[in-house]
Amino acid sequence: MNKPLINVAAGILIDDFSQVLIAERPAGRHQVGWWEFPGGKINAAESSYEGLVRELDEELGITVHTARELLTYIHEYPERLVRLHVFVVENYSGRPTGVEGQALRWEPVRALMEVGLLPADLPIVDALYKLRPDITAIR
């Protein structure tokens, strides 16, 4: 059986204290209750960047001005494949809020492995350590 491939854009928002924003997957969604980096499905007519901008507006109520791609990889679930296009959001306006009713919180990178992060998002944590080696020194 061929598994469907879903393209997803995820945004990494880093605050002044080197913490990153995570969101809890709300009821009615695949993998409910897990924490993830904000984002969502990319529409067929969108680039990964356009999908990121739209998703973060819809989910967080922010306007992305600049973001750069951090990594792209495929995660295999039993029923589907997900290609994640991960961006570091460098500049945005607005205050992130859970527009869709999802809980949000800022976490230090060193705590992300203990918060119940989606297994599909774990490679992002490794990439964040490589991107910002200083984040482990923040106390």
MODELLER restraints for C-alpha pairs under 7 A, 6 or more apart:
rsr = mdl.restraints
at = mdl.atoms
rsr.add(forms.Gaussian(group=physical.xy_distance, feature=features.Distance(at['CA:3:A'], at['CA:79:A']), mean=6.25, stdev=0.5))
rsr.add(forms.Gaussian(group=physical.xy_distance, feature=features.Distance(at['CA:3:A'], at['CA:80:A']), mean=4.90, stdev=0.5))
rsr.add(forms.Gaussian(group=physical.xy_distance, feature=features.Distance(at['CA:3:A'], at['CA:81:A']), mean=6.27, stdev=0.5))
rsr.add(forms.Gaussian(group=physical.xy_distance, feature=features.Distance(at['CA:4:A'], at['CA:80:A']), mean=5.19, stdev=0.5))
rsr.add(forms.Gaussian(group=physical.xy_distance, feature=features.Distance(at['CA:4:A'], at['CA:81:A']), mean=6.04, stdev=0.5))
rsr.add(forms.Gaussian(group=physical.xy_distance, feature=features.Distance(at['CA:5:A'], at['CA:80:A']), mean=6.20, stdev=0.5))
rsr.add(forms.Gaussian(group=physical.xy_distance, feature=features.Distance(at['CA:5:A'], at['CA:81:A']), mean=4.68, stdev=0.5))
rsr.add(forms.Gaussian(group=physical.xy_distance, feature=features.Distance(at['CA:5:A'], at['CA:82:A']), mean=5.65, stdev=0.5))
rsr.add(forms.Gaussian(group=physical.xy_distance, feature=features.Distance(at['CA:5:A'], at['CA:83:A']), mean=6.99, stdev=0.5))
rsr.add(forms.Gaussian(group=physical.xy_distance, feature=features.Distance(at['CA:6:A'], at['CA:41:A']), mean=6.96, stdev=0.5))
rsr.add(forms.Gaussian(group=physical.xy_distance, feature=features.Distance(at['CA:6:A'], at['CA:81:A']), mean=6.23, stdev=0.5))
rsr.add(forms.Gaussian(group=physical.xy_distance, feature=features.Distance(at['CA:6:A'], at['CA:82:A']), mean=4.82, stdev=0.5))
rsr.add(forms.Gaussian(group=physical.xy_distance, feature=features.Distance(at['CA:6:A'], at['CA:83:A']), mean=6.11, stdev=0.5))
rsr.add(forms.Gaussian(group=physical.xy_distance, feature=features.Distance(at['CA:7:A'], at['CA:41:A']), mean=5.80, stdev=0.5))
rsr.add(forms.Gaussian(group=physical.xy_distance, feature=features.Distance(at['CA:7:A'], at['CA:42:A']), mean=5.55, stdev=0.5))
rsr.add(forms.Gaussian(group=physical.xy_distance, feature=features.Distance(at['CA:7:A'], at['CA:82:A']), mean=5.91, stdev=0.5))
rsr.add(forms.Gaussian(group=physical.xy_distance, feature=features.Distance(at['CA:7:A'], at['CA:83:A']), mean=4.84, stdev=0.5))
rsr.add(forms.Gaussian(group=physical.xy_distance, feature=features.Distance(at['CA:7:A'], at['CA:84:A']), mean=6.20, stdev=0.5))
rsr.add(forms.Gaussian(group=physical.xy_distance, feature=features.Distance(at['CA:8:A'], at['CA:40:A']), mean=5.16, stdev=0.5))
rsr.add(forms.Gaussian(group=physical.xy_distance, feature=features.Distance(at['CA:8:A'], at['CA:41:A']), mean=4.32, stdev=0.5))
rsr.add(forms.Gaussian(group=physical.xy_distance, feature=features.Distance(at['CA:8:A'], at['CA:42:A']), mean=5.32, stdev=0.5))
rsr.add(forms.Gaussian(group=physical.xy_distance, feature=features.Distance(at['CA:8:A'], at['CA:82:A']), mean=6.83, stdev=0.5))
rsr.add(forms.Gaussian(group=physical.xy_distance, feature=features.Distance(at['CA:8:A'], at['CA:83:A']), mean=6.04, stdev=0.5))
rsr.add(forms.Gaussian(group=physical.xy_distance, feature=features.Distance(at['CA:8:A'], at['CA:84:A']), mean=4.95, stdev=0.5))
rsr.add(forms.Gaussian(group=physical.xy_distance, feature=features.Distance(at['CA:8:A'], at['CA:85:A']), mean=6.08, stdev=0.5))
rsr.add(forms.Gaussian(group=physical.xy_distance, feature=features.Distance(at['CA:9:A'], at['CA:39:A']), mean=5.41, stdev=0.5))
rsr.add(forms.Gaussian(group=physical.xy_distance, feature=features.Distance(at['CA:9:A'], at['CA:40:A']), mean=5.56, stdev=0.5))
rsr.add(forms.Gaussian(group=physical.xy_distance, feature=features.Distance(at['CA:9:A'], at['CA:41:A']), mean=6.41, stdev=0.5))
rsr.add(forms.Gaussian(group=physical.xy_distance, feature=features.Distance(at['CA:9:A'], at['CA:42:A']), mean=6.35, stdev=0.5))
rsr.add(forms.Gaussian(group=physical.xy_distance, feature=features.Distance(at['CA:9:A'], at['CA:48:A']), mean=6.00, stdev=0.5))
rsr.add(forms.Gaussian(group=physical.xy_distance, feature=features.Distance(at['CA:9:A'], at['CA:51:A']), mean=6.20, stdev=0.5))
rsr.add(forms.Gaussian(group=physical.xy_distance, feature=features.Distance(at['CA:9:A'], at['CA:52:A']), mean=5.11, stdev=0.5))
rsr.add(forms.Gaussian(group=physical.xy_distance, feature=features.Distance(at['CA:9:A'], at['CA:84:A']), mean=5.85, stdev=0.5))
rsr.add(forms.Gaussian(group=physical.xy_distance, feature=features.Distance(at['CA:9:A'], at['CA:85:A']), mean=4.75, stdev=0.5))
rsr.add(forms.Gaussian(group=physical.xy_distance, feature=features.Distance(at['CA:9:A'], at['CA:86:A']), mean=5.90, stdev=0.5))
rsr.add(forms.Gaussian(group=physical.xy_distance, feature=features.Distance(at['CA:10:A'], at['CA:37:A']), mean=5.94, stdev=0.5))
rsr.add(forms.Gaussian(group=physical.xy_distance, feature=features.Distance(at['CA:10:A'], at['CA:38:A']), mean=5.56, stdev=0.5))
rsr.add(forms.Gaussian(group=physical.xy_distance, feature=features.Distance(at['CA:10:A'], at['CA:39:A']), mean=4.28, stdev=0.5))
rsr.add(forms.Gaussian(group=physical.xy_distance, feature=features.Distance(at['CA:10:A'], at['CA:40:A']), mean=6.55, stdev=0.5))
rsr.add(forms.Gaussian(group=physical.xy_distance, feature=features.Distance(at['CA:10:A'], at['CA:52:A']), mean=6.46, stdev=0.5))
rsr.add(forms.Gaussian(group=physical.xy_distance, feature=features.Distance(at['CA:10:A'], at['CA:84:A']), mean=6.89, stdev=0.5))
rsr.add(forms.Gaussian(group=physical.xy_distance, feature=features.Distance(at['CA:10:A'], at['CA:85:A']), mean=6.19, stdev=0.5))
rsr.add(forms.Gaussian(group=physical.xy_distance, feature=features.Distance(at['CA:10:A'], at['CA:86:A']), mean=4.81, stdev=0.5))
rsr.add(forms.Gaussian(group=physical.xy_distance, feature=features.Distance(at['CA:10:A'], at['CA:87:A']), mean=6.20, stdev=0.5))
rsr.add(forms.Gaussian(group=physical.xy_distance, feature=features.Distance(at['CA:11:A'], at['CA:37:A']), mean=6.26, stdev=0.5))
rsr.add(forms.Gaussian(group=physical.xy_distance, feature=features.Distance(at['CA:11:A'], at['CA:38:A']), mean=5.65, stdev=0.5))
rsr.add(forms.Gaussian(group=physical.xy_distance, feature=features.Distance(at['CA:11:A'], at['CA:39:A']), mean=5.94, stdev=0.5))
rsr.add(forms.Gaussian(group=physical.xy_distance, feature=features.Distance(at['CA:11:A'], at['CA:52:A']), mean=6.75, stdev=0.5))
rsr.add(forms.Gaussian(group=physical.xy_distance, feature=features.Distance(at['CA:11:A'], at['CA:86:A']), mean=6.01, stdev=0.5))
rsr.add(forms.Gaussian(group=physical.xy_distance, feature=features.Distance(at['CA:11:A'], at['CA:87:A']), mean=5.00, stdev=0.5))
rsr.add(forms.Gaussian(group=physical.xy_distance, feature=features.Distance(at['CA:11:A'], at['CA:88:A']), mean=5.87, stdev=0.5))
rsr.add(forms.Gaussian(group=physical.xy_distance, feature=features.Distance(at['CA:11:A'], at['CA:89:A']), mean=6.11, stdev=0.5))
rsr.add(forms.Gaussian(group=physical.xy_distance, feature=features.Distance(at['CA:12:A'], at['CA:20:A']), mean=6.55, stdev=0.5))
rsr.add(forms.Gaussian(group=physical.xy_distance, feature=features.Distance(at['CA:12:A'], at['CA:21:A']), mean=6.87, stdev=0.5))
rsr.add(forms.Gaussian(group=physical.xy_distance, feature=features.Distance(at['CA:12:A'], at['CA:37:A']), mean=6.49, stdev=0.5))
rsr.add(forms.Gaussian(group=physical.xy_distance, feature=features.Distance(at['CA:12:A'], at['CA:87:A']), mean=6.05, stdev=0.5))
rsr.add(forms.Gaussian(group=physical.xy_distance, feature=features.Distance(at['CA:12:A'], at['CA:88:A']), mean=4.68, stdev=0.5))
rsr.add(forms.Gaussian(group=physical.xy_distance, feature=features.Distance(at['CA:12:A'], at['CA:89:A']), mean=5.74, stdev=0.5))
rsr.add(forms.Gaussian(group=physical.xy_distance, feature=features.Distance(at['CA:13:A'], at['CA:20:A']), mean=5.46, stdev=0.5))
rsr.add(forms.Gaussian(group=physical.xy_distance, feature=features.Distance(at['CA:13:A'], at['CA:21:A']), mean=5.61, stdev=0.5))
rsr.add(forms.Gaussian(group=physical.xy_distance, feature=features.Distance(at['CA:13:A'], at['CA:88:A']), mean=6.44, stdev=0.5))
rsr.add(forms.Gaussian(group=physical.xy_distance, feature=features.Distance(at['CA:13:A'], at['CA:89:A']), mean=5.50, stdev=0.5))
rsr.add(forms.Gaussian(group=physical.xy_distance, feature=features.Distance(at['CA:14:A'], at['CA:20:A']), mean=4.54, stdev=0.5))
rsr.add(forms.Gaussian(group=physical.xy_distance, feature=features.Distance(at['CA:14:A'], at['CA:21:A']), mean=6.74, stdev=0.5))
rsr.add(forms.Gaussian(group=physical.xy_distance, feature=features.Distance(at['CA:18:A'], at['CA:108:A']), mean=6.56, stdev=0.5))
rsr.add(forms.Gaussian(group=physical.xy_distance, feature=features.Distance(at['CA:18:A'], at['CA:135:A']), mean=5.83, stdev=0.5))
rsr.add(forms.Gaussian(group=physical.xy_distance, feature=features.Distance(at['CA:19:A'], at['CA:106:A']), mean=5.61, stdev=0.5))
rsr.add(forms.Gaussian(group=physical.xy_distance, feature=features.Distance(at['CA:19:A'], at['CA:107:A']), mean=4.96, stdev=0.5))
rsr.add(forms.Gaussian(group=physical.xy_distance, feature=features.Distance(at['CA:19:A'], at['CA:108:A']), mean=4.31, stdev=0.5))
rsr.add(forms.Gaussian(group=physical.xy_distance, feature=features.Distance(at['CA:19:A'], at['CA:109:A']), mean=6.33, stdev=0.5))
rsr.add(forms.Gaussian(group=physical.xy_distance, feature=features.Distance(at['CA:20:A'], at['CA:106:A']), mean=5.26, stdev=0.5))
rsr.add(forms.Gaussian(group=physical.xy_distance, feature=features.Distance(at['CA:20:A'], at['CA:107:A']), mean=5.41, stdev=0.5))
rsr.add(forms.Gaussian(group=physical.xy_distance, feature=features.Distance(at['CA:20:A'], at['CA:108:A']), mean=6.29, stdev=0.5))
rsr.add(forms.Gaussian(group=physical.xy_distance, feature=features.Distance(at['CA:20:A'], at['CA:109:A']), mean=6.72, stdev=0.5))
rsr.add(forms.Gaussian(group=physical.xy_distance, feature=features.Distance(at['CA:21:A'], at['CA:37:A']), mean=6.82, stdev=0.5))
rsr.add(forms.Gaussian(group=physical.xy_distance, feature=features.Distance(at['CA:21:A'], at['CA:104:A']), mean=6.90, stdev=0.5))
rsr.add(forms.Gaussian(group=physical.xy_distance, feature=features.Distance(at['CA:21:A'], at['CA:105:A']), mean=5.71, stdev=0.5))
rsr.add(forms.Gaussian(group=physical.xy_distance, feature=features.Distance(at['CA:21:A'], at['CA:106:A']), mean=4.48, stdev=0.5))
rsr.add(forms.Gaussian(group=physical.xy_distance, feature=features.Distance(at['CA:21:A'], at['CA:107:A']), mean=6.47, stdev=0.5))
rsr.add(forms.Gaussian(group=physical.xy_distance, feature=features.Distance(at['CA:22:A'], at['CA:35:A']), mean=6.29, stdev=0.5))
rsr.add(forms.Gaussian(group=physical.xy_distance, feature=features.Distance(at['CA:22:A'], at['CA:36:A']), mean=5.42, stdev=0.5))
rsr.add(forms.Gaussian(group=physical.xy_distance, feature=features.Distance(at['CA:22:A'], at['CA:37:A']), mean=4.84, stdev=0.5))
rsr.add(forms.Gaussian(group=physical.xy_distance, feature=features.Distance(at['CA:22:A'], at['CA:38:A']), mean=6.31, stdev=0.5))
rsr.add(forms.Gaussian(group=physical.xy_distance, feature=features.Distance(at['CA:22:A'], at['CA:104:A']), mean=5.77, stdev=0.5))
rsr.add(forms.Gaussian(group=physical.xy_distance, feature=features.Distance(at['CA:22:A'], at['CA:105:A']), mean=5.62, stdev=0.5))
rsr.add(forms.Gaussian(group=physical.xy_distance, feature=features.Distance(at['CA:22:A'], at['CA:106:A']), mean=6.31, stdev=0.5))
rsr.add(forms.Gaussian(group=physical.xy_distance, feature=features.Distance(at['CA:23:A'], at['CA:35:A']), mean=5.43, stdev=0.5))
rsr.add(forms.Gaussian(group=physical.xy_distance, feature=features.Distance(at['CA:23:A'], at['CA:36:A']), mean=5.36, stdev=0.5))
rsr.add(forms.Gaussian(group=physical.xy_distance, feature=features.Distance(at['CA:23:A'], at['CA:37:A']), mean=6.12, stdev=0.5))
rsr.add(forms.Gaussian(group=physical.xy_distance, feature=features.Distance(at['CA:23:A'], at['CA:38:A']), mean=5.95, stdev=0.5))
rsr.add(forms.Gaussian(group=physical.xy_distance, feature=features.Distance(at['CA:23:A'], at['CA:102:A']), mean=6.42, stdev=0.5))
rsr.add(forms.Gaussian(group=physical.xy_distance, feature=features.Distance(at['CA:23:A'], at['CA:103:A']), mean=5.70, stdev=0.5))
rsr.add(forms.Gaussian(group=physical.xy_distance, feature=features.Distance(at['CA:23:A'], at['CA:104:A']), mean=4.50, stdev=0.5))
rsr.add(forms.Gaussian(group=physical.xy_distance, feature=features.Distance(at['CA:23:A'], at['CA:105:A']), mean=6.61, stdev=0.5))
rsr.add(forms.Gaussian(group=physical.xy_distance, feature=features.Distance(at['CA:24:A'], at['CA:33:A']), mean=5.96, stdev=0.5))
rsr.add(forms.Gaussian(group=physical.xy_distance, feature=features.Distance(at['CA:24:A'], at['CA:34:A']), mean=5.74, stdev=0.5))
rsr.add(forms.Gaussian(group=physical.xy_distance, feature=features.Distance(at['CA:24:A'], at['CA:35:A']), mean=4.32, stdev=0.5))
rsr.add(forms.Gaussian(group=physical.xy_distance, feature=features.Distance(at['CA:24:A'], at['CA:36:A']), mean=6.29, stdev=0.5))
rsr.add(forms.Gaussian(group=physical.xy_distance, feature=features.Distance(at['CA:24:A'], at['CA:102:A']), mean=5.71, stdev=0.5))
rsr.add(forms.Gaussian(group=physical.xy_distance, feature=features.Distance(at['CA:24:A'], at['CA:103:A']), mean=5.32, stdev=0.5))
rsr.add(forms.Gaussian(group=physical.xy_distance, feature=features.Distance(at['CA:24:A'], at['CA:104:A']), mean=6.46, stdev=0.5))
rsr.add(forms.Gaussian(group=physical.xy_distance, feature=features.Distance(at['CA:25:A'], at['CA:31:A']), mean=6.86, stdev=0.5))
rsr.add(forms.Gaussian(group=physical.xy_distance, feature=features.Distance(at['CA:25:A'], at['CA:32:A']), mean=4.93, stdev=0.5))
rsr.add(forms.Gaussian(group=physical.xy_distance, feature=features.Distance(at['CA:25:A'], at['CA:33:A']), mean=5.23, stdev=0.5))
rsr.add(forms.Gaussian(group=physical.xy_distance, feature=features.Distance(at['CA:25:A'], at['CA:34:A']), mean=5.62, stdev=0.5))
rsr.add(forms.Gaussian(group=physical.xy_distance, feature=features.Distance(at['CA:25:A'], at['CA:35:A']), mean=6.01, stdev=0.5))
rsr.add(forms.Gaussian(group=physical.xy_distance, feature=features.Distance(at['CA:25:A'], at['CA:102:A']), mean=6.53, stdev=0.5))
rsr.add(forms.Gaussian(group=physical.xy_distance, feature=features.Distance(at['CA:26:A'], at['CA:32:A']), mean=5.63, stdev=0.5))
rsr.add(forms.Gaussian(group=physical.xy_distance, feature=features.Distance(at['CA:26:A'], at['CA:33:A']), mean=6.43, stdev=0.5))
rsr.add(forms.Gaussian(group=physical.xy_distance, feature=features.Distance(at['CA:26:A'], at['CA:102:A']), mean=5.48, stdev=0.5))
rsr.add(forms.Gaussian(group=physical.xy_distance, feature=features.Distance(at['CA:34:A'], at['CA:116:A']), mean=5.67, stdev=0.5))
rsr.add(forms.Gaussian(group=physical.xy_distance, feature=features.Distance(at['CA:34:A'], at['CA:117:A']), mean=5.82, stdev=0.5))
rsr.add(forms.Gaussian(group=physical.xy_distance, feature=features.Distance(at['CA:34:A'], at['CA:118:A']), mean=5.69, stdev=0.5))
rsr.add(forms.Gaussian(group=physical.xy_distance, feature=features.Distance(at['CA:35:A'], at['CA:116:A']), mean=5.81, stdev=0.5))
rsr.add(forms.Gaussian(group=physical.xy_distance, feature=features.Distance(at['CA:35:A'], at['CA:117:A']), mean=4.52, stdev=0.5))
rsr.add(forms.Gaussian(group=physical.xy_distance, feature=features.Distance(at['CA:35:A'], at['CA:118:A']), mean=5.88, stdev=0.5))
rsr.add(forms.Gaussian(group=physical.xy_distance, feature=features.Distance(at['CA:36:A'], at['CA:117:A']), mean=5.59, stdev=0.5))
rsr.add(forms.Gaussian(group=physical.xy_distance, feature=features.Distance(at['CA:36:A'], at['CA:118:A']), mean=5.77, stdev=0.5))
rsr.add(forms.Gaussian(group=physical.xy_distance, feature=features.Distance(at['CA:36:A'], at['CA:121:A']), mean=6.61, stdev=0.5))
rsr.add(forms.Gaussian(group=physical.xy_distance, feature=features.Distance(at['CA:38:A'], at['CA:56:A']), mean=6.89, stdev=0.5))
rsr.add(forms.Gaussian(group=physical.xy_distance, feature=features.Distance(at['CA:39:A'], at['CA:52:A']), mean=6.27, stdev=0.5))
rsr.add(forms.Gaussian(group=physical.xy_distance, feature=features.Distance(at['CA:39:A'], at['CA:55:A']), mean=5.31, stdev=0.5))
rsr.add(forms.Gaussian(group=physical.xy_distance, feature=features.Distance(at['CA:39:A'], at['CA:56:A']), mean=5.91, stdev=0.5))
rsr.add(forms.Gaussian(group=physical.xy_distance, feature=features.Distance(at['CA:40:A'], at['CA:55:A']), mean=5.86, stdev=0.5))
rsr.add(forms.Gaussian(group=physical.xy_distance, feature=features.Distance(at['CA:42:A'], at['CA:48:A']), mean=6.35, stdev=0.5))
rsr.add(forms.Gaussian(group=physical.xy_distance, feature=features.Distance(at['CA:42:A'], at['CA:51:A']), mean=4.77, stdev=0.5))
rsr.add(forms.Gaussian(group=physical.xy_distance, feature=features.Distance(at['CA:43:A'], at['CA:51:A']), mean=6.71, stdev=0.5))
rsr.add(forms.Gaussian(group=physical.xy_distance, feature=features.Distance(at['CA:48:A'], at['CA:85:A']), mean=6.52, stdev=0.5))
rsr.add(forms.Gaussian(group=physical.xy_distance, feature=features.Distance(at['CA:53:A'], at['CA:63:A']), mean=6.94, stdev=0.5))
rsr.add(forms.Gaussian(group=physical.xy_distance, feature=features.Distance(at['CA:53:A'], at['CA:64:A']), mean=5.64, stdev=0.5))
rsr.add(forms.Gaussian(group=physical.xy_distance, feature=features.Distance(at['CA:56:A'], at['CA:62:A']), mean=6.12, stdev=0.5))
rsr.add(forms.Gaussian(group=physical.xy_distance, feature=features.Distance(at['CA:57:A'], at['CA:63:A']), mean=5.79, stdev=0.5))
rsr.add(forms.Gaussian(group=physical.xy_distance, feature=features.Distance(at['CA:58:A'], at['CA:99:A']), mean=6.94, stdev=0.5))
rsr.add(forms.Gaussian(group=physical.xy_distance, feature=features.Distance(at['CA:59:A'], at['CA:98:A']), mean=6.33, stdev=0.5))
rsr.add(forms.Gaussian(group=physical.xy_distance, feature=features.Distance(at['CA:59:A'], at['CA:99:A']), mean=5.27, stdev=0.5))
rsr.add(forms.Gaussian(group=physical.xy_distance, feature=features.Distance(at['CA:59:A'], at['CA:100:A']), mean=5.97, stdev=0.5))
rsr.add(forms.Gaussian(group=physical.xy_distance, feature=features.Distance(at['CA:60:A'], at['CA:96:A']), mean=4.79, stdev=0.5))
rsr.add(forms.Gaussian(group=physical.xy_distance, feature=features.Distance(at['CA:60:A'], at['CA:97:A']), mean=4.91, stdev=0.5))
rsr.add(forms.Gaussian(group=physical.xy_distance, feature=features.Distance(at['CA:60:A'], at['CA:98:A']), mean=5.52, stdev=0.5))
rsr.add(forms.Gaussian(group=physical.xy_distance, feature=features.Distance(at['CA:60:A'], at['CA:99:A']), mean=5.56, stdev=0.5))
rsr.add(forms.Gaussian(group=physical.xy_distance, feature=features.Distance(at['CA:61:A'], at['CA:94:A']), mean=6.80, stdev=0.5))
rsr.add(forms.Gaussian(group=physical.xy_distance, feature=features.Distance(at['CA:61:A'], at['CA:96:A']), mean=6.04, stdev=0.5))
rsr.add(forms.Gaussian(group=physical.xy_distance, feature=features.Distance(at['CA:61:A'], at['CA:97:A']), mean=6.34, stdev=0.5))
rsr.add(forms.Gaussian(group=physical.xy_distance, feature=features.Distance(at['CA:61:A'], at['CA:99:A']), mean=6.41, stdev=0.5))
rsr.add(forms.Gaussian(group=physical.xy_distance, feature=features.Distance(at['CA:62:A'], at['CA:92:A']), mean=6.59, stdev=0.5))
rsr.add(forms.Gaussian(group=physical.xy_distance, feature=features.Distance(at['CA:62:A'], at['CA:93:A']), mean=5.74, stdev=0.5))
rsr.add(forms.Gaussian(group=physical.xy_distance, feature=features.Distance(at['CA:62:A'], at['CA:94:A']), mean=4.75, stdev=0.5))
rsr.add(forms.Gaussian(group=physical.xy_distance, feature=features.Distance(at['CA:62:A'], at['CA:95:A']), mean=6.34, stdev=0.5))
rsr.add(forms.Gaussian(group=physical.xy_distance, feature=features.Distance(at['CA:62:A'], at['CA:96:A']), mean=5.99, stdev=0.5))
rsr.add(forms.Gaussian(group=physical.xy_distance, feature=features.Distance(at['CA:63:A'], at['CA:92:A']), mean=5.40, stdev=0.5))
rsr.add(forms.Gaussian(group=physical.xy_distance, feature=features.Distance(at['CA:63:A'], at['CA:93:A']), mean=5.25, stdev=0.5))
rsr.add(forms.Gaussian(group=physical.xy_distance, feature=features.Distance(at['CA:63:A'], at['CA:94:A']), mean=6.52, stdev=0.5))
rsr.add(forms.Gaussian(group=physical.xy_distance, feature=features.Distance(at['CA:64:A'], at['CA:91:A']), mean=6.31, stdev=0.5))
rsr.add(forms.Gaussian(group=physical.xy_distance, feature=features.Distance(at['CA:64:A'], at['CA:92:A']), mean=4.34, stdev=0.5))
rsr.add(forms.Gaussian(group=physical.xy_distance, feature=features.Distance(at['CA:64:A'], at['CA:93:A']), mean=6.67, stdev=0.5))
rsr.add(forms.Gaussian(group=physical.xy_distance, feature=features.Distance(at['CA:65:A'], at['CA:91:A']), mean=5.33, stdev=0.5))
rsr.add(forms.Gaussian(group=physical.xy_distance, feature=features.Distance(at['CA:65:A'], at['CA:92:A']), mean=5.11, stdev=0.5))
rsr.add(forms.Gaussian(group=physical.xy_distance, feature=features.Distance(at['CA:66:A'], at['CA:89:A']), mean=6.22, stdev=0.5))
rsr.add(forms.Gaussian(group=physical.xy_distance, feature=features.Distance(at['CA:66:A'], at['CA:90:A']), mean=5.48, stdev=0.5))
rsr.add(forms.Gaussian(group=physical.xy_distance, feature=features.Distance(at['CA:66:A'], at['CA:91:A']), mean=5.09, stdev=0.5))
rsr.add(forms.Gaussian(group=physical.xy_distance, feature=features.Distance(at['CA:66:A'], at['CA:92:A']), mean=6.93, stdev=0.5))
rsr.add(forms.Gaussian(group=physical.xy_distance, feature=features.Distance(at['CA:67:A'], at['CA:87:A']), mean=5.97, stdev=0.5))
rsr.add(forms.Gaussian(group=physical.xy_distance, feature=features.Distance(at['CA:67:A'], at['CA:88:A']), mean=5.44, stdev=0.5))
rsr.add(forms.Gaussian(group=physical.xy_distance, feature=features.Distance(at['CA:67:A'], at['CA:89:A']), mean=4.18, stdev=0.5))
rsr.add(forms.Gaussian(group=physical.xy_distance, feature=features.Distance(at['CA:67:A'], at['CA:90:A']), mean=5.09, stdev=0.5))
rsr.add(forms.Gaussian(group=physical.xy_distance, feature=features.Distance(at['CA:67:A'], at['CA:91:A']), mean=6.86, stdev=0.5))
rsr.add(forms.Gaussian(group=physical.xy_distance, feature=features.Distance(at['CA:68:A'], at['CA:87:A']), mean=5.27, stdev=0.5))
rsr.add(forms.Gaussian(group=physical.xy_distance, feature=features.Distance(at['CA:68:A'], at['CA:88:A']), mean=5.46, stdev=0.5))
rsr.add(forms.Gaussian(group=physical.xy_distance, feature=features.Distance(at['CA:68:A'], at['CA:89:A']), mean=6.66, stdev=0.5))
rsr.add(forms.Gaussian(group=physical.xy_distance, feature=features.Distance(at['CA:69:A'], at['CA:86:A']), mean=5.82, stdev=0.5))
rsr.add(forms.Gaussian(group=physical.xy_distance, feature=features.Distance(at['CA:69:A'], at['CA:87:A']), mean=4.19, stdev=0.5))
rsr.add(forms.Gaussian(group=physical.xy_distance, feature=features.Distance(at['CA:69:A'], at['CA:88:A']), mean=6.32, stdev=0.5))
rsr.add(forms.Gaussian(group=physical.xy_distance, feature=features.Distance(at['CA:70:A'], at['CA:86:A']), mean=5.51, stdev=0.5))
rsr.add(forms.Gaussian(group=physical.xy_distance, feature=features.Distance(at['CA:70:A'], at['CA:87:A']), mean=5.12, stdev=0.5))
rsr.add(forms.Gaussian(group=physical.xy_distance, feature=features.Distance(at['CA:70:A'], at['CA:88:A']), mean=6.22, stdev=0.5))
rsr.add(forms.Gaussian(group=physical.xy_distance, feature=features.Distance(at['CA:71:A'], at['CA:85:A']), mean=6.28, stdev=0.5))
rsr.add(forms.Gaussian(group=physical.xy_distance, feature=features.Distance(at['CA:71:A'], at['CA:86:A']), mean=5.37, stdev=0.5))
rsr.add(forms.Gaussian(group=physical.xy_distance, feature=features.Distance(at['CA:72:A'], at['CA:83:A']), mean=6.95, stdev=0.5))
rsr.add(forms.Gaussian(group=physical.xy_distance, feature=features.Distance(at['CA:72:A'], at['CA:84:A']), mean=5.44, stdev=0.5))
rsr.add(forms.Gaussian(group=physical.xy_distance, feature=features.Distance(at['CA:72:A'], at['CA:85:A']), mean=4.56, stdev=0.5))
rsr.add(forms.Gaussian(group=physical.xy_distance, feature=features.Distance(at['CA:72:A'], at['CA:86:A']), mean=6.04, stdev=0.5))
rsr.add(forms.Gaussian(group=physical.xy_distance, feature=features.Distance(at['CA:73:A'], at['CA:83:A']), mean=5.59, stdev=0.5))
rsr.add(forms.Gaussian(group=physical.xy_distance, feature=features.Distance(at['CA:73:A'], at['CA:84:A']), mean=5.50, stdev=0.5))
rsr.add(forms.Gaussian(group=physical.xy_distance, feature=features.Distance(at['CA:74:A'], at['CA:81:A']), mean=6.67, stdev=0.5))
rsr.add(forms.Gaussian(group=physical.xy_distance, feature=features.Distance(at['CA:74:A'], at['CA:82:A']), mean=5.47, stdev=0.5))
rsr.add(forms.Gaussian(group=physical.xy_distance, feature=features.Distance(at['CA:74:A'], at['CA:83:A']), mean=4.23, stdev=0.5))
rsr.add(forms.Gaussian(group=physical.xy_distance, feature=features.Distance(at['CA:74:A'], at['CA:84:A']), mean=6.14, stdev=0.5))
rsr.add(forms.Gaussian(group=physical.xy_distance, feature=features.Distance(at['CA:75:A'], at['CA:81:A']), mean=5.84, stdev=0.5))
rsr.add(forms.Gaussian(group=physical.xy_distance, feature=features.Distance(at['CA:75:A'], at['CA:82:A']), mean=5.22, stdev=0.5))
rsr.add(forms.Gaussian(group=physical.xy_distance, feature=features.Distance(at['CA:75:A'], at['CA:83:A']), mean=6.40, stdev=0.5))
rsr.add(forms.Gaussian(group=physical.xy_distance, feature=features.Distance(at['CA:75:A'], at['CA:120:A']), mean=5.69, stdev=0.5))
rsr.add(forms.Gaussian(group=physical.xy_distance, feature=features.Distance(at['CA:76:A'], at['CA:82:A']), mean=6.38, stdev=0.5))
rsr.add(forms.Gaussian(group=physical.xy_distance, feature=features.Distance(at['CA:98:A'], at['CA:104:A']), mean=6.30, stdev=0.5))
rsr.add(forms.Gaussian(group=physical.xy_distance, feature=features.Distance(at['CA:109:A'], at['CA:125:A']), mean=6.91, stdev=0.5))
rsr.add(forms.Gaussian(group=physical.xy_distance, feature=features.Distance(at['CA:109:A'], at['CA:135:A']), mean=6.77, stdev=0.5))
rsr.add(forms.Gaussian(group=physical.xy_distance, feature=features.Distance(at['CA:110:A'], at['CA:136:A']), mean=6.14, stdev=0.5))
